[in-house]
Amino acid sequence: MRPLLFTALFAASSYAADAVLPADHAQRMERGMRIFQGRVAHLLKEQCLRCHGGEKVKSDFDLATREDLLRGGSHGTAVIPFDAKASTLVDQINHRKEPHMPDNAPKLPADSIAAITEWIDNGAPYAEPLIAGKKPKRDASVVSAEDREWWAFQPLKKVQAKSIDELLLKNAKGMTFNPPAPTPVLVRRLYLDLTGLPPDLSVVTELSDLTDRLLASPAYGERWGRHWLDLARYADTSGDGTDTPIPEARYYRDYVIRSFNEDLPYNEFLKEQIAGDLLAKEHPEDPRANERIMATGYIALSRRFGNSAFAEMNLIIDDTIDTIGKSVMGLTLGCSRCHHHKFDPVTMSDYYGLYGYFANTQYPHAGTEHQKDRQYFVTMKKNDHWPEQYESLQAWAVSDREKQSGDQKILMGGDPNQRGEMARRGYLSVLTDEFPEIPQGNSGRLHFAEWLTRDDNPLTTRVMVNRVWQYHFGRGIVESSSNFGLQGSRPTHPELLDWLTSDFVEHSWSLKHLHRTIMLSAVYQLASAGREANLKADQGNKSYWKYDRRRMDAESIRDSLLAVSRQLESGDGGRHPFKPTDQLKYSQGRPFMAVFDHHHRSVYLMITRLQKHPFLALFDGPDPNKTTENRRESTVALQALYMMNSPFMKETAEAFSKRLSEYSSEPEQRIRHAYEVTVSRPPQDEELTESL
């Protein structure tokens, strides 16, 4: 009786909660166990386990344990105990349903198929895992209480502290912190951090006053707007085969720059980008109505796929969700498009709940090889930002579809042709059990945007505060700044992160307030020199005992070269010189490729998805095909060769030489001035001697 009792209990614990067990299930499970031990275990190991077990599991269908078998994979449930006829696996091994199993191999012998079929009809029991010591995977289809305990999903903790420095000293473990950096070094640090331009050392002022002056400078929005455009995967072209130009994309770029300069609260900034068209519709007379429509360029700039209008709409929407997930929420949501997330508590129901918001959203169409007409633009009223002669403007924006399709079905394996259960539009179940009440004929995007920007959303604020810290110090308190999930890094200073985040929320989500708090701290103003004892104890500077020196990024290098040579022009340079939209004729064999150079800030350069601007590509600019959380840094010979031989550098050197000639006729004075304007310090004696 013991084996009978065991198999009966095992069946009851592993069978679906709402399924009805056969009256003779105990006897059948015992028979199934004999079949498993006598034939099926060997068959599964020999024919199936190579692809469906171990480290890499195809289609997320793991046969190593019974729990994993019954859970199914990206194509849905494969085995239903006691019902072989309803089990997809039986159809696949009989080659009645794709994909045939075993994959790329002859059909199994009839007696092997019969054994597997009989085993399933008798409960599909396992005597032991097919891989020794293998434990069942976490049930990714269920969000557990343990999942909700992960630090990033917890509410902000109230931390008693008065400053950043207090919290860092508390965890310094006996480290001796560096003294403050010299004033010229700090001034250069502030200028490059906030504006991306070299400093004007002739203006002597307190650091707090200088910080405020730089935050009020138009150059601040150009610098920090570029950081956001990295995350928003901004480009002036549509991507994929033809990479069709989007002349209107710059309206979104300029909206971002204005928003940073105006210190638009970050929650409003996000809300406008996700649902600005709906906010404008609710309040058409609001002075920000046009701005809100342009803000949805964040969604409209999603990559295009395929070679006809909206041919791969599921992939376009996936790009939207993936970008929001990484840039705003710090989660890799795109992993749940084809299967439940393997690591994070994000189910396919969660993913397709979000998918529903955007499936009910009309994206604009740039035109493709097969369809040249540009469609679905949102008309805006004339305002102060645009010439008076324009009676209306067409923005690269989104709007709700006129014909709403409501909630969406789960796409099994991410395949639009294999639809599963309906997924109700909602939020992330790991954070809330709430579902919005969405009126008929409404996409629900505004509901989503409002949930995302609630003060008590633990992800949105932490993620942005961490990014600002990263841009100031070179690394985040959470180093994986776009992955706060279970595979991401834990915060090195969790109290500091929560204290900064709480302060950010209390000050109305003001990014400029956050900058001031960070940049006026003692730790931000430390010198960067090394200390032997500290380097031995904390070589990675985890305790922030010094300020890490950082490389200038591509835009700062180019803009600084133009600035010191007095070639930098103000303004954005206007429209890119694209052909009129009715003359755009590009194909996959002849996609759009061009470089439009000018002497304005680098944020205004034309960005294409198939071909990077040569300077930005060489000096590690962002990849506009995906959200860029961190610029990579490379040191290659081509960079040095460019600096020595390129036409741009020759032109810049000639302009700089002219500036020095106008400054003084004395060689020594010219050299001293050259050092002051380029590296913000006088030359050392040996540098002066070598230069003369």
C-alpha positions in Angstrom: 0.0 0.0 0.0 2.9 2.3 0.6 3.7 2.9 -3.1 0.0 3.3 -3.8 -0.4 5.9 -1.1 2.7 7.8 -2.2 1.7 8.0 -5.8 -1.8 9.1 -4.9 -0.5 11.9 -2.7 2.0 12.9 -5.4 -0.7 13.1 -8.0 -2.9 15.2 -5.8 -0.1 17.6 -5.0 1.0 18.0 -8.6 -2.4 18.0 -10.4 -4.2 21.2 -11.3 -6.2 22.5 -8.4 -9.5 22.6 -10.3 -9.1 19.2 -12.1 -11.1 16.2 -11.1 -8.9 13.1 -10.3 -10.2 9.8 -11.7 -11.7 7.5 -9.1 -9.0 4.9 -9.7 -6.2 7.5 -9.9 -4.0 5.8 -7.3 -4.0 2.5 -9.2 -3.3 4.3 -12.5 -0.5 6.3 -11.0 1.1 3.1 -9.8 0.9 1.6 -13.3 2.2 4.9 -14.8 5.2 4.7 -12.4 6.0 1.2 -13.7 5.9 2.5 -17.3 8.1 5.4 -16.4 10.7 3.3 -14.7 10.6 0.5 -17.4 10.6 2.6 -20.6 9.7 6.3 -20.5 12.5 7.6 -18.3 15.0 6.2 -20.7 13.1 7.6 -23.7 12.9 11.1 -22.3 16.6 11.1 -21.3 17.7 9.8 -24.7 15.3 11.7 -27.0 14.2 14.9 -25.2 16.5 16.0 -22.4 19.2 17.4 -24.6 16.9 20.3 -25.6 14.5 20.3 -22.7 16.6 20.0 -19.6 19.9 21.3 -18.2 21.1 24.9 -18.5 19.5 25.9 -21.8 15.9 24.8 -22.2 14.2 25.3 -25.6 10.8 26.9 -25.7 11.1 27.1 -21.9 9.8 23.5 -21.7 11.8 21.6 -19.1 11.3 17.8 -18.6 13.8 17.4 -15.8 11.1 17.2 -13.1 7.4 16.4 -13.1 6.5 19.9 -11.8 8.4 21.5 -14.7 6.8 19.1 -17.2 3.2 19.9 -16.1 4.0 23.6 -16.1 4.5 23.6 -19.8 6.5 26.1 -21.8 6.2 29.1 -24.1 3.7 27.1 -26.3 1.5 26.4 -23.4 0.6 23.3 -21.4 2.0 20.1 -23.1 0.9 17.3 -20.8 -2.4 16.9 -19.1 -2.2 13.9 -16.6 -4.7 11.1 -17.3 -5.7 12.7 -20.6 -3.3 11.8 -23.4 -5.8 12.9 -26.1 -5.8 16.5 -24.8 -2.0 16.6 -24.4 -0.1 18.6 -27.0 3.0 16.5 -26.5 1.2 13.4 -27.8 0.2 15.3 -31.0 3.8 16.5 -31.4 5.5 13.1 -31.1 2.9 11.7 -33.6 3.8 14.6 -35.9 0.2 15.8 -36.0 1.2 19.2 -34.7 4.1 21.6 -35.1 6.8 21.7 -33.8 7.3 17.9 -34.4 9.2 16.1 -31.6 12.0 15.1 -31.5 13.0 18.3 -33.3 15.0 17.7 -36.6 14.9 14.0 -36.1 12.9 11.0 -37.3 9.6 10.2 -35.7 9.8 7.9 -32.7 9.0 4.2 -33.2 5.3 3.3 -32.7 6.0 1.3 -29.5 7.8 4.3 -28.0 4.9 6.7 -28.8 2.5 4.1 -27.3 4.5 4.0 -24.1 4.6 7.8 -23.7 0.9 7.9 -24.4 0.0 5.2 -21.9 2.2 6.9 -19.3 0.4 10.2 -19.7 -3.0 8.4 -19.5 -1.8 7.0 -16.2 -0.9 10.3 -14.6 2.6 10.9 -16.0 4.3 10.2 -12.7 8.1 10.5 -12.1 10.0 8.2 -9.8 12.8 10.8 -9.5 14.1 13.8 -11.5 15.6 12.9 -14.9 18.7 15.0 -13.9 20.1 13.9 -10.6 19.6 16.5 -7.8 17.5 18.7 -10.1 14.9 20.7 -8.2 11.8 22.1 -9.8 12.1 25.6 -11.1 10.4 28.5 -9.4 6.8 28.5 -10.7 7.1 31.6 -12.9 3.4 31.7 -13.5 2.7 32.6 -9.9 3.9 35.7 -8.0 4.7 34.5 -4.5 5.0 36.3 -1.1 8.7 35.6 -1.3 8.9 37.4 -4.7 7.3 40.5 -3.1 10.0 40.6 -0.4 12.7 41.6 -3.0 14.1 44.9 -1.9 13.1 46.9 -5.0 9.4 45.9 -4.6 9.3 47.1 -1.0 8.0 50.6 0.0 10.6 53.3 0.7 12.0 53.0 4.1 12.1 56.1 6.4 15.7 56.9 7.0 16.7 59.3 9.7 19.5 61.4 8.3 20.3 65.0 7.5 22.6 64.6 4.5 24.3 62.3 2.0 27.6 62.7 3.8 26.1 61.5 7.1 24.9 58.3 5.5 28.2 57.6 3.7 30.3 58.3 6.8 28.1 55.9 8.7 29.2 53.0 6.4 32.8 54.2 5.8 34.3 51.4 7.9 37.2 53.5 9.1 38.1 54.9 5.7 39.9 58.2 5.5 38.1 60.4 3.0 40.0 62.6 0.6 40.1 66.4 1.1 38.0 68.6 -1.2 39.3 69.1 -4.7 40.8 72.5 -5.7 38.2 75.1 -6.8 39.2 75.0 -10.5 38.7 71.2 -10.5 35.3 71.5 -8.9 34.2 74.3 -11.3 35.2 72.1 -14.3 33.4 69.1 -12.7 30.2 71.1 -12.3 30.3 72.5 -15.8 30.9 69.2 -17.5 28.3 67.4 -15.3 25.5 69.9 -15.8 26.2 71.4 -19.2 28.7 69.1 -21.0 30.8 72.2 -21.8 34.2 73.5 -20.5 34.0 76.2 -17.8 34.4 79.9 -17.8 37.1 80.3 -15.1 36.9 84.1 -15.3 33.6 84.0 -13.4 34.4 83.6 -9.7 31.4 82.6 -7.5 30.4 80.4 -4.7 29.8 76.7 -5.7 26.2 76.9 -4.6 25.6 80.0 -6.7 27.4 78.4 -9.6 25.3 75.3 -9.3 22.1 77.4 -9.5 23.5 79.4 -12.4 24.4 76.2 -14.4 21.0 74.6 -13.6 19.3 77.7 -15.0 21.4 77.6 -18.2 19.9 76.4 -21.5 22.9 74.2 -21.8 21.7 72.2 -18.8 18.6 70.9 -20.7 20.8 70.1 -23.7 23.1 68.0 -21.5 20.6 66.2 -19.4 18.0 65.9 -22.1 20.6 63.9 -24.0 20.8 61.5 -21.0 17.1 60.9 -21.3 17.3 60.5 -25.1 19.7 57.7 -24.5 17.1 55.9 -22.4 14.3 56.8 -24.9 16.3 55.3 -27.8 15.9 58.6 -29.7 16.5 58.6 -33.5 15.4 60.7 -36.4 14.7 57.6 -38.5 12.3 54.7 -38.1 14.8 51.7 -38.2 14.6 48.3 -39.8 14.9 47.8 -43.5 14.5 51.3 -45.0 15.3 53.5 -41.9 12.9 56.1 -43.3 13.5 59.7 -42.0 11.1 61.1 -39.5 11.4 64.9 -39.8 9.0 65.4 -36.9 11.1 63.4 -34.4 12.9 66.6 -33.4 9.8 67.9 -31.8 10.1 65.2 -29.2 13.8 65.9 -28.7 13.1 69.6 -28.2 10.3 68.8 -25.8 12.7 66.8 -23.6 15.3 69.6 -23.6 12.6 72.2 -22.6 11.2 69.9 -19.9 14.6 69.6 -18.2 15.3 73.3 -18.5 11.9 74.1 -17.0 12.4 71.5 -14.2 9.1 69.8 -15.2 8.4 67.5 -12.2 9.5 64.0 -13.2 6.1 62.4 -12.6 4.5 64.9 -14.9 7.3 64.4 -17.5 6.6 60.6 -17.5 2.8 61.0 -17.5 3.0 63.3 -20.6 5.2 60.9 -22.5 2.9 57.9 -21.9 -0.5 59.6 -22.1 0.1 63.2 -23.2 -2.4 63.0 -26.0 -5.1 62.0 -23.5 -4.2 64.8 -21.1 -4.4 67.2 -24.0 -7.8 65.9 -24.9 -9.0 66.3 -21.4 -7.7 69.9 -21.2 -7.4 71.2 -24.7 -7.1 74.8 -23.6 -4.2 74.1 -21.3 -1.1 76.0 -22.5 0.8 72.7 -22.3 -1.6 70.8 -24.6 0.7 70.8 -27.6 3.7 69.9 -25.4 1.8 66.9 -24.1 1.1 65.7 -27.6 4.7 66.0 -28.6 5.8 64.2 -25.4 4.2 61.0 -26.8 7.1 60.8 -29.2 8.6 58.6 -26.5 6.1 55.9 -27.6 5.9 56.9 -31.3 9.7 56.5 -31.6 9.4 52.8 -31.0 11.4 50.8 -33.6 9.6 49.7 -36.7 9.9 46.2 -38.0 9.0 44.6 -41.3 8.5 46.2 -44.7 4.9 47.2 -44.7 2.8 49.4 -42.5 2.5 47.9 -39.0 3.3 44.4 -40.3 5.0 43.5 -37.0 2.9 45.5 -34.6 3.5 43.0 -31.8 7.3 43.7 -32.1 6.7 47.5 -32.2 4.6 47.2 -29.0 7.2 45.0 -27.4 9.8 47.7 -28.1 7.6 50.2 -26.3 7.1 47.9 -23.2 10.8 46.9 -23.1 11.8 50.6 -23.2 9.3 51.6 -20.5 10.4 48.6 -18.4 14.1 49.3 -18.5 14.1 53.1 -18.6 11.4 53.9 -16.1 10.8 50.8 -14.0 14.2 49.2 -14.0 12.8 45.8 -15.1 13.4 43.6 -18.2 9.7 43.3 -19.0 10.4 42.2 -22.6 11.5 38.7 -21.2 7.8 38.0 -20.6 6.7 38.4 -24.2 7.2 34.7 -25.0 7.1 33.0 -21.6 6.8 33.9 -17.9 9.9 35.7 -16.8 12.5 33.2 -15.8 14.0 35.3 -13.0 11.7 38.1 -12.1 8.1 37.9 -10.9 6.6 39.2 -14.1 4.1 36.8 -15.7 2.8 36.7 -19.3 -0.5 38.0 -17.9 1.3 41.0 -16.5 3.1 41.6 -19.8 0.0 41.3 -21.9 -2.0 43.4 -19.5 0.5 46.2 -20.3 0.4 45.1 -24.0 -3.3 45.9 -24.0 -2.7 49.6 -23.4 -0.6 50.0 -26.5 -2.6 47.6 -28.7 -5.4 50.1 -28.3 -3.0 53.0 -29.3 -2.6 54.3 -32.8 1.1 54.6 -33.7 2.2 56.9 -36.6 3.6 55.4 -39.7 6.6 56.8 -41.4 6.2 55.1 -44.8 8.0 51.9 -46.0 9.2 50.4 -49.3 5.7 49.1 -50.0 3.6 52.0 -48.6 5.0 55.5 -48.9 2.1 57.4 -47.4 2.7 58.8 -44.0 -0.3 58.1 -41.8 -2.0 58.7 -38.4 -0.5 62.0 -37.4 -1.9 64.1 -34.6 -2.7 67.7 -35.4 -1.6 70.4 -33.0 -2.6 74.0 -32.7 0.0 76.7 -33.4 1.9 78.0 -30.4 4.8 80.2 -29.4 7.4 77.6 -30.2 6.7 77.5 -33.9 6.6 80.1 -36.7 3.3 81.9 -37.0 2.8 81.0 -40.6 2.1 77.4 -39.6 -1.6 77.0 -39.0 -1.0 73.5 -37.7 1.7 71.0 -37.1 1.9 67.3 -37.4 3.8 65.7 -34.5 5.4 62.3 -34.4 2.9 61.3 -31.7 0.3 58.7 -30.7 -3.4 58.7 -30.0 -6.1 56.3 -28.9 -7.4 54.1 -31.7 -10.9 55.1 -32.9 -11.9 51.4 -32.9 -10.8 50.0 -29.6 -10.1 46.3 -29.3 -10.1 46.2 -25.5 -8.1 43.6 -23.5 -5.7 41.4 -25.5 -5.1 37.7 -25.6 -1.7 36.3 -24.6 0.4 35.5 -27.6 1.8 32.0 -26.9 5.5 32.1 -27.6 5.1 35.7 -28.7 3.5 34.5 -31.9 0.5 36.6 -33.0 -1.0 33.5 -34.7 -1.1 31.5 -31.4 -3.5 33.3 -29.0 -4.1 32.1 -25.5 -6.2 33.4 -22.6 -7.3 37.0 -22.3 -5.1 39.2 -20.2 -6.9 42.0 -18.4 -5.2 45.4 -18.7 -3.5 46.1 -15.4 -0.2 46.8 -13.6 2.4 44.5 -12.2 1.0 41.9 -9.9 4.1 41.8 -7.8 3.4 45.4 -6.7 -0.4 45.5 -6.6 -3.5 43.4 -7.0 -5.4 46.4 -8.4 -6.9 46.6 -11.9 -8.0 49.9 -13.4 -11.6 50.5 -14.4 -11.1 51.5 -18.0 -14.1 53.1 -19.8 -15.3 51.7 -23.0 -13.4 53.1 -26.0 -10.4 54.1 -23.9 -6.9 52.6 -24.2 -6.2 53.0 -20.5 -2.8 54.5 -21.0 -3.6 57.4 -18.7 -4.5 54.9 -15.9 -1.2 53.2 -16.4 0.7 56.5 -16.4 -1.0 57.6 -13.2 -0.2 54.3 -11.5 3.4 54.5 -12.7 3.9 58.0 -11.2 2.2 57.5 -7.9 4.3 58.6 -4.9 4.1 55.1 -3.4 5.4 53.3 -6.6 8.6 51.9 -5.3 10.3 51.4 -8.6 9.8 54.6 -10.6 11.4 57.0 -8.2 14.2 54.8 -7.0 15.2 54.1 -10.6 15.5 57.7 -11.6 17.2 58.8 -8.4 19.7 56.0 -9.0 20.3 57.2 -12.6 21.0 60.8 -11.6 23.5 59.5 -9.0 25.1 57.3 -11.7 25.5 60.3 -14.1 27.2 62.3 -11.4 29.5 59.5 -10.0 30.0 57.1 -12.9 28.1 54.3 -11.3 24.7 53.9 -9.6 24.0 53.0 -6.0 22.4 50.1 -7.9 25.1 49.3 -10.5 22.6 47.6 -12.8 20.7 50.8 -13.3 18.1 49.3 -15.7 17.7 46.1 -13.9 16.3 46.3 -10.3 15.0 42.7 -10.6 16.3 39.5 -9.0 19.3 39.2 -11.4 20.3 42.8 -10.9 22.6 44.3 -8.4 21.6 45.1 -4.8 22.1 48.7 -3.7 25.5 49.2 -2.1 24.0 51.9 0.2 20.2 51.1 0.5 19.6 53.7 3.2 21.2 56.4 1.0 19.0 55.4 -2.0 15.8 55.5 0.0 16.7 58.7 1.8 17.5 60.5 -1.5 14.3 59.0 -3.1 12.1 60.1 -0.3 13.6 63.6 -0.4 13.1 63.7 -4.2 9.4 62.8 -3.8 8.9 65.3 -0.9 10.3 68.0 -3.2 7.7 67.4 -5.9 9.9 65.1 -8.0 12.2 68.0 -8.9 15.4 66.9 -10.7 17.1 70.2 -10.1 16.6 69.8 -6.4 18.1 66.4 -6.6 21.1 67.8 -8.5 21.7 70.4 -5.8 21.4 67.9 -3.0 24.1 65.7 -4.6 26.5 68.3 -6.0 26.6 70.4 -2.8 27.5 67.3 -0.7 31.0 66.9 0.6 31.4 63.5 -1.1 30.7 65.0 -4.6 33.4 67.6 -4.0 36.2 65.2 -3.0 39.6 65.1 -4.7 40.2 62.1 -7.0 43.7 61.3 -5.9 44.3 57.7 -4.6 45.4 56.8 -1.1 47.5 53.6 -0.7 45.7 52.4 2.4 42.3 53.0 1.0 43.1 51.4 -2.3 44.1 48.2 -0.5 40.9 48.2 1.6 38.5 49.5 -1.1 40.0 49.5 -4.5 36.6 49.9 -6.2 35.8 52.9 -4.1 32.5 51.4 -2.9 32.5 53.7 0.1 33.0 56.9 -2.0 36.2 57.9 -0.1 37.3 59.7 -3.3 35.7 61.1 -6.4 36.3 58.8 -9.4 37.8 60.5 -12.4 35.6 59.9 -15.5 36.0 60.2 -19.2 34.1 62.7 -21.2 31.5 61.2 -23.4 31.2 61.7 -27.2 29.0 64.8 -27.1 31.1 66.5 -24.4 34.3 65.9 -26.5 32.8 67.3 -29.7 31.0 70.2 -28.0 34.1 71.2 -26.0 36.2 71.2 -29.1 33.7 73.5 -30.8 33.5 75.7 -27.7 37.2 76.2 -27.1 37.7 76.9 -30.9 34.8 79.4 -30.8 32.9 77.5 -33.5 30.0 76.4 -31.3 26.7 77.9 -32.6 23.7 78.5 -30.4 20.3 77.1 -31.2 19.3 73.8 -32.6 20.0 74.4 -36.3 16.4 73.9 -37.4 15.1 71.1 -39.4 17.4 68.4 -40.8 17.7 68.8 -44.6 15.6 65.7 -45.4 13.9 65.6 -48.8 10.2 66.5 -48.7 8.2 63.5 -47.3 6.4 62.9 -50.6 9.8 62.4 -52.3 11.2 59.9 -49.8 11.9 56.7 -51.7 13.9 54.1 -49.8 14.1 50.4 -50.0 15.7 47.6 -48.0 18.4 47.4 -50.7 18.8 51.2 -50.7 17.9 52.5 -47.2 18.3 56.1 -46.1 21.9 56.9 -45.2 23.3 60.4 -44.7 25.3 62.5 -42.3 24.2 66.1 -41.7 26.9 68.0 -39.9 26.7 71.4 -38.2 28.4 73.4 -35.4 25.5 73.3 -33.0 25.4 71.1 -29.8 25.8 67.4 -30.5 22.3 66.7 -29.1 21.0 68.3 -32.3 22.9 66.1 -34.7 20.7 63.8 -36.9 20.6 60.3 -35.4 19.9 57.4 -37.6 19.3 53.8 -36.5 21.1 51.9 -39.3 24.2 54.1 -39.5 25.7 56.0 -36.5 27.1 59.5 -36.9 30.8 58.9 -37.5 32.0 60.9 -34.5 29.4 59.5 -32.1 30.2 55.9 -33.3 33.9 56.3 -32.8 33.7 57.8 -29.3 31.0 55.4 -28.0 27.8 57.3 -28.5 24.5 55.6 -27.7 22.8 52.8 -29.7 19.5 54.3 -30.9 18.0 50.9 -31.4 17.7 50.2 -27.7 17.6 52.0 -24.4 21.1 52.8 -23.3 21.6 52.8 -19.6 25.4 53.2 -19.6 27.8 54.3 -22.4 30.5 51.8 -23.0 34.0 53.1 -23.0 36.7 52.0 -25.5 40.2 53.0 -26.3 41.1 52.2 -29.9 43.8 53.4 -32.3 41.1 54.9 -34.6 40.3 57.5 -32.0 43.8 58.8 -31.9 44.1 58.7 -35.7 40.8 60.7 -35.9 42.2 63.3 -33.5 45.3 63.7 -35.6 44.1 63.5 -39.1 40.3 64.1 -39.5 39.0 67.2 -41.4 37.0 68.1 -38.4 40.0 68.2 -36.1 42.0 70.1 -38.7 39.3 72.7 -39.0 39.0 72.9 -35.2 42.8 73.3 -34.7 42.9 76.1 -37.2 40.1 77.9 -35.4 41.7 77.4 -32.0 45.1 78.6 -33.4 43.3 81.8 -34.6 41.8 82.3 -31.1 45.3 82.0 -29.5 46.8 84.4 -32.0 44.2 87.0 -31.2 44.8 86.5 -27.5 48.5 87.3 -27.5 51.5 87.6 -29.7 53.7 86.0 -26.9 54.1 82.2 -27.3 54.2 81.6 -23.5 51.0 83.6 -23.0 49.3 81.7 -25.8 50.3 78.3 -24.3 49.1 79.3 -20.8 45.8 80.5 -22.3 45.5 77.3 -24.3 45.8 75.1 -21.1 43.4 77.3 -19.2 40.6 77.1 -21.8 41.0 73.4 -22.7 41.8 71.7 -19.4 40.9 74.5 -16.9 44.3 74.8 -15.3 47.7 76.5 -16.0 50.4 74.3 -17.5 52.9 72.6 -15.3 56.6 73.8 -15.8 57.5 70.7 -17.9 54.4 71.1 -20.0 55.2 74.7 -20.7 58.8 73.9 -21.5 57.8 71.1 -23.9 55.2 73.4 -25.6 57.7 76.2 -26.2 
